[in-house]
Amino acid sequence: MQAEGSDRIGGPPPRKRPLLFAVLAIGVIAALVWAVRSLMISTDTRLPPIAVQTVGQQAPVPSATPAPAEQSASVAPPQATQVPPVESATPDAPPLPALESSDDEVRASLSDVLPPAAQSALAPTELLRRIAVMADSFGRGKLLRDRLPMPAPTGKMQVTERDDRIFLAPENFSRYNALTDMVAGVDADATARWFGRYEPLLQQAWGELGTNGGSVRGALIAGLDLLLAAPDLEGEIELVQPAVFYKYADPELESLADVQKLLIRVGPGNRTVIKERARRLRDALANAR
């Protein structure tokens, strides 16, 4: 028999989303970290929330205690003062705006890069800070579902029950076709050029997270490497349901990073397309300077 169940395998209960799987690290990051957000298997609560701050307000004092998962996600700059324009990493490009006043330009530039299905992610403020938070999480194999508004896959997770065992139903894979089409529409080279222009501002936002070194570029590449390392499974995938949510019956699958679990759920055909686009983006980001 077939049954409908929660669309989560492992992890805490789902939270209400303001709408998910973000721009996948800017294009695919916006797209995949939409997926690679609307599809995330768990929410990372290590990072501070993004508190949108207007000029003249006092910056909040960072707390040593992680923010509750229920709080809305936005990133607050450490100071309320405006940052002078940053020199663009792209030769002969116009000066970059200050991070606090970058939304209009970033929104316009991303509208030329992202596929139409991802355009809804451009509505919030603090876009670059949100992308930096997502990149940090993505680099560790996690997917945030509360940073950018993205639609979730349609319907509920489909499973098949047979002889007191539960399997992931092949009918479930088609729920991710829209995501795959969106990812396939991302121009990796254009996304890398976009990243090259705004990398100084993204790195500034990254520094506000207190990540103890590293770079936003390195985090995106690390996340794409994890995604590309997801196993290419064929045949039936057995699940267990110890409580409310399903888990993979195979402990090795259950121990995978969230981005890798996601690629198991989308099915072989969709996984091939997503990996191919992720590989192009990874190479473009690694080679662009």
Secondary structure, DSSP 8 states (H G I E B T S, - for coil): -EEEE-S-BSSS--------B-SBBTTHHHHHTB----S-SS---SS-------TTS------SS---TTS------S-SS-------SSTT------GGG-HHHHHHHHHTTS-GGGGGGGSSS-HHHHHHHHHHHHHTT---SSSS-----SS-EEEEEETTEEEE-GGGGGGGHHHHHHHHT--HHHHHHHHHHHHHHHHHHHHTTT--S--HHHHHHHHHHHHHTS----S--EEE-SSSSBEESSHHHHTS-HHHHHHHHT-HHHHHHHHHHHHHHHHHHHH--
